[in-house]
Amino acid sequence: GAVVSQHPSRVICKSGTSVKIECRSLDFQATTMFWYRQFPKQSLMLMATSNEGSKATYEQGVEKDKFLINHASLTLSTLTVTSAHPEDSSFYICSPTRGEVDYGYTFGSGTRLTVV
Amino acid sequence: AQSVTQPDIHITVSEGASLELRCNYSYGATPYLFWYVQSPGQGLQLLLKYFSGDTLVQGIKGFEAEFKRSQSSFNLRKPSVHWSDAAEYFCAVGGLTGGGNKLTFGTGTQLKVEL
């Protein structure tokens, strides 16, 4: 169980455009979704936490108007990087969770975003 | 605030040698502790976790870790390393207080295995 699908795996976009990343929990209902960002050779940094049907909570320093998170259902969450710039180039990873049972151990395979 | 320190940025071991990756944490309550492995361009795979109970935890791929509350440590060990173990390893801490069940990751240890 606990299968996560994240798409796309890689995306290249032009500066100023928007990119949407999808994260699906295929065999469980994710009440909470975490979105992380990982710069090269660095650790994962939590960007935001979203609960199904509620507004996302963003970590300090993360622009909520730039990184739009939608968690409209228990199996799908999206992260949209709006007006992307080269400094947004990073590896984005989602982590859906359904509570303590699978606490912290389901992650998507990540999305490599390159903004040119 | 919770934090994790992985003192070793890079470690190189010979295939067949033993391995220990260090992890120290700071957390205000009983921590939930994890070790993950990440191959280049991939997501994270859980190796093992500690919630409570036996402080020596067995994981996948022959890894184990020992929770030592007095030392605030959760070091990862493997008795005999295989070339396929070369990857990035992350220690993480979390709990169910404050900000919910979010995790804080260490900066990672890059493991190289010499054949």
Chai-1 contact restraints between the chains, C-beta under 6 A:
chainA,res_idxA,chainB,res_idxB,connection_type,confidence,min_distance_angstrom,max_distance_angstrom,comment,restraint_id
A,S43,B,F105,contact,1.0,0.0,6.0,A-B,restraint_1
A,S43,B,T107,contact,1.0,0.0,6.0,A-B,restraint_2
A,S43,B,G108,contact,1.0,0.0,6.0,A-B,restraint_3
A,L44,B,F105,contact,1.0,0.0,6.0,A-B,restraint_4
A,L46,B,K102,contact,1.0,0.0,6.0,A-B,restraint_5
A,T49,B,K102,contact,1.0,0.0,6.0,A-B,restraint_6
A,I93,B,G43,contact,1.0,0.0,6.0,A-B,restraint_7
A,Y103,B,N101,contact,1.0,0.0,6.0,A-B,restraint_8
A,G104,B,F34,contact,1.0,0.0,6.0,A-B,restraint_9
A,G104,B,G94,contact,1.0,0.0,6.0,A-B,restraint_10
A,G104,B,L103,contact,1.0,0.0,6.0,A-B,restraint_11
A,Y105,B,L46,contact,1.0,0.0,6.0,A-B,restraint_12
A,F107,B,G43,contact,1.0,0.0,6.0,A-B,restraint_13
A,F107,B,L44,contact,1.0,0.0,6.0,A-B,restraint_14
A,G108,B,G43,contact,1.0,0.0,6.0,A-B,restraint_15
A,S109,B,G43,contact,1.0,0.0,6.0,A-B,restraint_16
A,G110,B,G43,contact,1.0,0.0,6.0,A-B,restraint_17
